[in-house]
């Protein structure tokens, strides 16, 4: 979360989990469901292995590159859609 400059509270909102639940995972090491772990890892651009062990897997660098590419592509698509909406409004 630090690398993404997002607070714990905002991240909990982003993954649609109550902050108290998220906080208990972090500080009291409560278990989470596999699907939730996958969603958290995807949101952070890391693997579930990294969440569990703190170590990067063999493909971690490639995974991070792909995540960054998807983020960039998503941002570009939003820009294009915004421009398209502006053009439609002009018509």
Residue pairs with C-beta under 8 A, 6 or more apart in sequence:
1 7
1 8
1 11
1 44
3 44
4 44
4 45
6 14
8 19
8 22
8 23
8 26
9 19
11 22
11 43
12 18
12 19
12 21
12 22
12 23
13 19
14 43
15 22
15 36
15 39
15 40
15 43
17 36
21 30
24 30
25 32
32 40
34 48
37 48
37 51
37 52
38 48
40 51
41 47
41 48
41 50
41 51
44 51
45 63
45 64
45 67
45 68
45 71
46 56
46 60
46 63
46 64
47 56
47 57
47 59
47 60
47 63
49 55
49 57
50 56
50 57
50 60
57 63
